[in-house]
């Protein structure tokens, strides 16, 4: 696994030499990664084929005989989808580029997570009050900035938002209004946070000697078991791989199931095609990033904009999104000039209002943020993303397979090596004479 865990094949070679006393060249490690990764891909494709051959009834409500026989009481099954980026060598690599347009090597990778959580449904909202983190500008504003940076760097040709014709969630790289609103820090003192912090954790993790207890979780219960899926084959393949993985994990038998994503249109295409029997939930943080941008754009000062955001935040937290949309439309109607950030927020909230009933989801014990898949995507990016890294698809896909195996808690690597041992006995199969 050195080739998939280390940041580069050269580093994997050095670590094997220094830590294990093994002299293996970087090229040999790459060859092994590609060979083993392709064998794992073949097994994934076989599972997908088996899932596709099942009846529609079994795909929705059944499970294979070797699926875990879980007791789903006190648990929920969750599927989340997201995308990353990597630089891909295409047909123009080494050839003359078109002079009228700048050529981009960045292409989207697709990823998803299947996660089980502890859950305790209740008739009352377990978190009726807005968490302190969401009302703290030093915590919230950097999160919104980070979300926006992810939007503006998404490849334009591979992402569009439902109801818009530009990048994810309706934000295009040329749009400066959203950028100006989100980049404004309250009091001009907001620190830039590390990208490793995610919405379910407070800013400033406790040190080893700090005995302060963590604040209560407000996005689902404690996570249990995770399965990761990563590919470069497109969202159609990702949907099949996620559906097959959920089928083999027995998710169909769960009493409560949820599918989470941001406003990317293709996420909800996956939900309609493969996970319609799951509760659809839009990531809370993506929604709030639009609410914040619109609030700041509507007011003359950043302090007044923050106050308007806090007012709208309470309504979003309670799942009363229609009230926020109505208030935004009233402001838009009273203005002589349109505000792009406000218009985009209205479009986003209107398109996703049916998937933003957050109080209802909390009562059901479901998570309301996609922090898990986003943090997982950062782990994948650590291996494959870099300005100095260029991949061919036939080399990247097997590596992504091994990376997902390494990040998953349900991998069957030991069983894979046993299956491989029985397949490859060391004897070459001879052709029968004609």
C-alpha positions as CSV (number, residue, x, y, z in Angstrom):
1,X,0.0,0.0,0.0
2,X,3.0,2.3,0.0
3,X,2.3,3.4,-3.5
4,X,-1.3,4.6,-2.6
5,X,-0.5,6.0,0.9
6,X,2.6,8.1,0.1
7,X,2.3,11.3,-1.8
8,X,4.5,10.1,-4.7
9,X,6.0,6.9,-6.0
10,X,9.5,8.3,-5.3
11,X,8.6,8.9,-1.7
12,X,7.2,5.4,-1.4
13,X,10.4,4.0,-2.8
14,X,12.5,5.9,-0.2
15,X,10.2,4.8,2.7
16,X,10.4,1.2,1.7
17,X,14.2,1.4,1.6
18,X,14.5,3.4,4.9
19,X,11.8,1.7,6.9
20,X,11.6,-1.9,5.5
21,X,15.1,-2.3,4.0
22,X,13.5,-3.1,0.6
23,X,15.0,-1.8,-2.6
24,X,12.1,-1.2,-5.0
25,X,12.3,1.4,-7.7
26,X,9.5,4.0,-8.1
27,X,8.7,2.6,-11.6
28,X,8.3,-0.9,-10.2
29,X,6.0,0.5,-7.4
30,X,3.9,2.2,-10.1
31,X,3.6,-1.0,-12.1
32,X,2.5,-3.0,-9.1
33,X,-0.1,-0.3,-8.2
34,X,-1.5,-0.3,-11.7
35,X,-1.6,-4.1,-11.8
36,X,-3.2,-4.6,-8.4
37,X,-5.5,-1.6,-8.8
38,X,-6.8,-3.0,-12.1
39,X,-7.5,-6.4,-10.5
40,X,-9.5,-4.6,-7.8
41,X,-11.3,-2.7,-10.5
42,X,-12.3,-5.9,-12.1
43,X,-13.9,-7.1,-8.8
44,X,-15.7,-3.8,-8.5
45,X,-17.1,-4.2,-12.0
46,X,-18.2,-7.7,-11.2
47,X,-20.2,-6.4,-8.2
48,X,-21.7,-3.7,-10.3
49,X,-22.8,-6.2,-12.9
50,X,-24.3,-8.4,-10.2
51,X,-26.2,-5.5,-8.8
52,X,-27.4,-4.5,-12.3
53,X,-28.6,-8.0,-13.0
54,X,-30.7,-8.0,-9.8
55,X,-34.4,-7.2,-10.1
56,X,-35.5,-3.6,-9.4
57,X,-37.3,-4.9,-6.2
58,X,-34.0,-6.4,-5.0
59,X,-32.0,-3.3,-5.9
60,X,-34.3,-1.3,-3.7
61,X,-35.2,-3.6,-0.9
62,X,-33.0,-6.7,-1.1
63,X,-29.4,-7.6,-0.3
64,X,-27.0,-10.3,-1.4
65,X,-26.5,-13.4,0.7
66,X,-23.0,-12.3,1.8
67,X,-24.1,-8.8,3.0
68,X,-23.6,-8.0,6.7
69,X,-26.6,-9.0,8.7
70,X,-26.8,-5.8,10.7
71,X,-29.3,-4.9,13.4
72,X,-30.3,-1.5,12.1
73,X,-32.0,-0.3,15.3
74,X,-30.2,2.8,16.5
75,X,-28.4,3.2,13.1
76,X,-28.8,5.1,9.9
77,X,-27.3,4.5,6.5
78,X,-26.0,7.6,4.6
79,X,-24.6,8.1,1.1
80,X,-22.7,11.3,0.2
81,X,-21.3,12.4,-3.1
82,X,-18.7,15.0,-4.0
83,X,-16.0,15.8,-6.6
84,X,-12.3,16.6,-6.6
85,X,-9.7,17.5,-9.2
86,X,-6.6,16.2,-10.8
87,X,-4.5,17.2,-13.8
88,X,-5.0,14.8,-16.7
89,X,-2.9,14.4,-19.8
90,X,-5.3,14.4,-22.8
91,X,-4.8,14.3,-26.6
92,X,-3.2,17.7,-26.6
93,X,-0.4,16.7,-24.3
94,X,2.9,17.4,-26.2
95,X,1.0,18.9,-29.2
96,X,0.3,22.4,-30.3
97,X,-2.5,24.0,-28.3
98,X,-5.3,26.1,-29.9
99,X,-4.3,29.7,-29.8
100,X,-7.7,31.2,-29.1
101,X,-8.3,29.5,-25.8
102,X,-6.2,28.6,-22.8
103,X,-6.0,24.9,-22.4
104,X,-6.7,23.5,-18.9
105,X,-5.4,20.2,-17.7
106,X,-7.6,20.1,-14.6
107,X,-10.3,17.5,-14.7
108,X,-12.8,16.3,-12.1
109,X,-12.6,13.2,-10.1
110,X,-15.7,11.7,-8.6
111,X,-16.0,10.4,-5.1
112,X,-18.6,9.1,-2.6
113,X,-18.8,7.8,0.9
114,X,-21.2,5.2,2.4
115,X,-21.3,5.8,6.2
116,X,-23.3,4.4,9.1
117,X,-24.1,6.6,12.0
118,X,-25.5,6.0,15.5
119,X,-29.0,7.5,15.5
120,X,-31.6,8.3,18.1
121,X,-34.8,9.6,16.5
122,X,-37.0,11.8,18.7
123,X,-40.3,13.6,18.5
124,X,-38.6,16.8,19.6
125,X,-35.8,18.6,17.8
126,X,-32.6,17.6,19.7
127,X,-30.9,20.9,18.7
128,X,-33.6,23.6,18.4
129,X,-31.0,26.4,19.0
130,X,-28.5,27.4,16.3
131,X,-25.0,26.1,17.2
132,X,-22.6,28.7,18.5
133,X,-20.2,27.9,15.7
134,X,-22.6,29.1,13.0
135,X,-23.0,32.5,14.8
136,X,-19.3,33.0,15.3
137,X,-17.8,34.9,12.3
138,X,-14.3,33.7,13.1
139,X,-15.6,30.1,12.6
140,X,-18.3,30.5,9.9
141,X,-16.8,33.0,7.4
142,X,-13.6,31.0,6.6
143,X,-15.9,28.0,6.0
144,X,-18.0,30.0,3.5
145,X,-14.8,31.3,1.9
146,X,-13.5,27.8,1.5
147,X,-16.7,26.6,-0.1
148,X,-16.6,29.4,-2.5
149,X,-13.0,28.7,-3.5
150,X,-14.1,25.2,-4.3
151,X,-16.8,26.5,-6.5
152,X,-14.6,28.9,-8.5
153,X,-12.0,26.2,-9.2
154,X,-14.4,23.5,-10.4
155,X,-13.9,22.7,-14.1
156,X,-16.7,24.5,-15.9
157,X,-17.4,21.8,-18.5
158,X,-18.1,19.1,-15.9
159,X,-20.3,20.9,-13.3
160,X,-23.5,22.9,-13.3
161,X,-26.1,23.7,-10.8
162,X,-29.7,22.9,-10.9
163,X,-31.4,26.0,-12.4
164,X,-28.1,27.6,-13.5
165,X,-25.8,27.3,-16.4
166,X,-22.5,27.9,-14.8
167,X,-20.3,26.1,-12.2
168,X,-21.5,24.2,-9.1
169,X,-24.4,25.8,-7.2
170,X,-24.6,28.5,-9.9
171,X,-21.2,30.1,-9.2
172,X,-19.0,30.8,-12.2
173,X,-15.3,31.6,-12.3
174,X,-16.1,35.0,-13.8
175,X,-18.6,35.9,-11.1
176,X,-17.0,38.5,-8.8
177,X,-20.1,39.5,-6.7
178,X,-20.2,36.3,-4.7
179,X,-16.4,36.4,-4.2
180,X,-16.5,40.0,-2.9
181,X,-19.3,39.1,-0.5
182,X,-17.8,35.9,0.9
183,X,-14.2,37.3,1.0
184,X,-15.2,40.1,3.4
185,X,-14.2,39.3,7.0
186,X,-16.2,40.6,9.9
187,X,-14.1,43.2,11.6
188,X,-11.3,42.5,9.1
189,X,-9.9,40.1,11.6
190,X,-11.0,36.7,10.4
191,X,-8.1,34.2,10.3
192,X,-7.7,31.9,7.3
193,X,-8.2,28.4,8.6
194,X,-6.7,25.2,7.5
195,X,-8.6,23.3,4.9
196,X,-8.6,20.2,7.2
197,X,-11.3,21.7,9.5
198,X,-14.8,20.5,8.6
199,X,-18.2,21.8,9.7
200,X,-18.9,19.1,12.3
201,X,-15.9,20.1,14.5
202,X,-15.4,23.4,16.4
203,X,-12.5,25.7,15.4
204,X,-9.4,25.1,17.4
205,X,-9.2,21.4,18.3
206,X,-8.4,20.7,21.9
207,X,-4.8,19.8,22.7
208,X,-3.8,16.5,24.3
209,X,-3.7,18.0,27.7
210,X,-7.0,19.9,27.4
211,X,-9.8,18.1,29.2
212,X,-12.6,20.2,27.8
213,X,-15.4,18.1,26.5
214,X,-16.3,18.4,22.8
215,X,-19.6,20.3,22.2
216,X,-22.6,18.1,21.3
217,X,-22.8,17.0,17.7
218,X,-25.4,18.8,15.6
219,X,-25.0,16.9,12.4
220,X,-26.0,13.3,13.0
221,X,-24.7,10.9,15.6
222,X,-21.3,9.4,16.0
223,X,-20.0,7.9,12.8
224,X,-19.5,4.1,12.7
225,X,-18.2,2.4,9.5
226,X,-17.1,4.0,6.3
227,X,-16.8,2.8,2.7
228,X,-15.1,5.1,0.1
229,X,-15.6,5.1,-3.7
230,X,-13.4,7.1,-6.0
231,X,-13.2,7.2,-9.8
232,X,-12.4,9.2,-12.9
233,X,-15.0,7.4,-15.0
234,X,-17.7,10.0,-14.5
235,X,-20.8,10.4,-12.3
236,X,-22.8,7.6,-14.1
237,X,-20.2,5.1,-13.0
238,X,-19.9,6.6,-9.6
239,X,-23.7,6.2,-9.1
240,X,-23.5,2.6,-10.1
241,X,-20.5,1.9,-7.8
242,X,-22.2,3.6,-4.9
243,X,-25.5,1.8,-5.5
244,X,-23.6,-1.6,-5.7
245,X,-21.6,-0.8,-2.6
246,X,-24.8,0.1,-0.7
247,X,-26.4,-3.1,-1.9
248,X,-23.5,-5.2,-0.7
249,X,-23.4,-3.5,2.7
250,X,-27.1,-4.2,3.2
251,X,-28.2,-0.5,3.3
252,X,-31.6,-1.4,1.9
253,X,-32.5,-3.0,5.2
254,X,-31.9,0.2,7.2
255,X,-35.0,1.9,8.7
256,X,-33.6,5.4,8.0
257,X,-31.5,6.2,4.9
258,X,-30.2,9.6,3.6
259,X,-28.4,10.9,0.5
260,X,-26.4,14.1,1.0
261,X,-24.9,16.4,-1.5
262,X,-24.4,20.1,-2.4
263,X,-26.3,21.9,-5.1
264,X,-24.5,20.2,-8.0
265,X,-27.2,19.1,-10.4
266,X,-25.6,15.7,-11.1
267,X,-25.7,14.8,-7.4
268,X,-29.5,14.9,-7.5
269,X,-29.5,13.0,-10.8
270,X,-27.7,10.2,-8.9
271,X,-30.3,10.4,-6.2
272,X,-33.2,10.1,-8.6
273,X,-31.6,7.3,-10.5
274,X,-30.2,5.1,-7.7
275,X,-31.3,6.4,-4.2
276,X,-34.8,7.7,-4.6
277,X,-35.8,5.6,-1.6
278,X,-33.3,7.7,0.5
279,X,-34.1,11.0,2.2
280,X,-32.5,13.7,0.1
281,X,-30.6,16.4,2.1
282,X,-28.7,19.4,0.8
283,X,-25.5,20.3,2.7
284,X,-26.3,23.0,5.3
285,X,-23.0,24.8,4.9
286,X,-23.4,25.2,1.2
287,X,-26.8,26.7,1.7
288,X,-25.6,29.1,4.4
289,X,-22.7,30.2,2.2
290,X,-25.3,31.6,-0.2
291,X,-27.4,33.1,2.6
292,X,-24.4,34.9,4.0
293,X,-23.3,36.2,0.6
294,X,-26.8,37.5,-0.1
295,X,-27.1,39.1,3.4
296,X,-23.7,41.0,3.1
297,X,-24.6,42.2,-0.4
298,X,-28.0,43.6,0.7
299,X,-26.6,45.8,3.5
300,X,-24.4,48.9,3.4
301,X,-22.0,47.7,6.1
302,X,-20.5,44.3,6.9
303,X,-21.9,44.5,10.5
304,X,-25.4,45.0,9.2
305,X,-24.9,42.2,6.7
306,X,-23.9,39.9,9.5
307,X,-27.0,40.8,11.5
308,X,-29.2,40.0,8.5
309,X,-27.4,36.7,8.1
310,X,-28.0,35.8,11.7
311,X,-31.8,36.5,11.2
312,X,-32.0,34.3,8.1
313,X,-29.8,31.7,9.7
314,X,-32.4,31.0,12.4
315,X,-35.1,30.4,9.7
316,X,-32.8,28.1,7.7
317,X,-31.8,26.1,10.8
318,X,-35.5,25.6,11.6
319,X,-36.1,24.4,8.0
320,X,-38.3,27.4,7.2
321,X,-36.5,28.1,3.9
322,X,-39.6,29.5,2.2
323,X,-39.5,32.4,4.7
324,X,-35.9,33.2,3.8
325,X,-36.8,33.1,0.1
326,X,-39.8,35.4,0.6
327,X,-37.6,37.9,2.5
328,X,-35.0,37.9,-0.2
329,X,-37.5,38.4,-2.9
330,X,-39.0,41.4,-1.1
331,X,-35.5,43.0,-1.0
332,X,-34.9,42.2,-4.6
333,X,-38.2,43.7,-5.6
334,X,-37.5,46.9,-3.7
335,X,-34.2,47.6,-5.4
336,X,-33.7,49.4,-8.7
337,X,-30.6,47.4,-9.5
338,X,-30.3,43.6,-9.2
339,X,-27.7,42.0,-6.9
340,X,-26.1,39.0,-8.4
341,X,-25.4,37.4,-5.0
342,X,-29.0,37.9,-3.9
343,X,-30.4,36.5,-7.2
344,X,-28.1,33.5,-7.0
345,X,-29.2,32.8,-3.4
346,X,-32.8,33.0,-4.4
347,X,-32.2,30.5,-7.2
348,X,-30.2,28.1,-5.0
349,X,-32.7,28.1,-2.1
350,X,-35.7,27.8,-4.5
351,X,-34.2,24.8,-6.3
352,X,-33.3,23.0,-3.1
353,X,-36.0,24.0,-0.6
354,X,-37.6,20.5,-0.6
355,X,-34.2,19.1,0.5
356,X,-33.6,21.6,3.3
357,X,-36.1,20.5,6.1
358,X,-33.3,20.5,8.7
359,X,-35.4,20.4,11.8
360,X,-37.2,17.3,10.4
361,X,-33.9,15.6,9.6
362,X,-32.5,16.3,13.1
363,X,-35.6,14.7,14.7
364,X,-34.9,11.6,12.5
365,X,-31.3,11.4,13.6
366,X,-29.9,12.2,10.2
367,X,-26.8,14.3,9.4
368,X,-27.2,17.6,7.7
369,X,-23.7,18.4,6.4
370,X,-21.4,16.7,3.8
371,X,-18.3,17.2,6.0
372,X,-17.5,13.5,5.9
373,X,-17.2,13.2,2.1
374,X,-15.5,16.5,1.8
375,X,-12.8,15.6,4.3
376,X,-12.4,12.2,2.5
377,X,-12.0,14.0,-0.8
378,X,-9.2,16.1,0.8
379,X,-7.5,12.8,1.7
380,X,-7.8,11.6,-1.9
381,X,-6.6,14.9,-3.2
382,X,-3.5,14.7,-1.0
383,X,-2.4,11.7,-3.1
384,X,-3.5,12.7,-6.6
385,X,-3.8,16.5,-6.7
386,X,-0.9,18.8,-7.2
387,X,0.4,21.4,-9.7
388,X,3.3,19.1,-10.4
389,X,1.3,16.0,-10.9
390,X,-0.1,15.0,-14.3
391,X,-1.9,11.7,-14.8
392,X,-3.1,9.5,-17.6
393,X,-6.6,8.1,-16.9
394,X,-5.4,4.5,-17.3
395,X,-2.8,5.1,-14.6
396,X,-5.0,7.2,-12.3
397,X,-8.0,4.9,-12.1
398,X,-6.3,1.9,-10.6
399,X,-4.5,4.2,-8.1
400,X,-7.8,5.7,-7.0
401,X,-9.1,2.2,-6.5
402,X,-6.3,1.4,-4.0
403,X,-6.6,4.8,-2.3
404,X,-10.3,4.2,-1.7
405,X,-9.5,0.7,-0.4
406,X,-7.0,2.3,2.0
407,X,-9.5,4.9,3.3
408,X,-12.4,2.4,3.6
409,X,-13.1,0.6,6.8
410,X,-14.9,-2.2,5.0
411,X,-12.0,-3.2,2.6
412,X,-11.4,-6.9,2.1
413,X,-7.8,-6.8,1.3
414,X,-7.0,-10.0,3.2
415,X,-9.7,-11.8,1.3
416,X,-8.5,-10.3,-1.9
417,X,-5.0,-11.6,-1.5
418,X,-6.4,-15.0,-0.7
419,X,-8.6,-15.0,-3.8
420,X,-5.6,-13.8,-5.8
421,X,-3.4,-16.6,-4.5
422,X,-5.9,-19.2,-5.6
423,X,-6.2,-17.6,-9.0
424,X,-2.4,-17.3,-9.6
425,X,-0.8,-20.6,-8.8
426,X,2.5,-19.8,-10.6
427,X,1.7,-22.2,-13.4
428,X,1.1,-20.9,-16.9
429,X,-2.1,-22.1,-18.5
430,X,-1.2,-23.9,-21.7
431,X,-3.4,-23.6,-24.8
432,X,-5.1,-26.8,-25.9
433,X,-3.8,-28.1,-29.1
434,X,-6.1,-27.7,-32.1
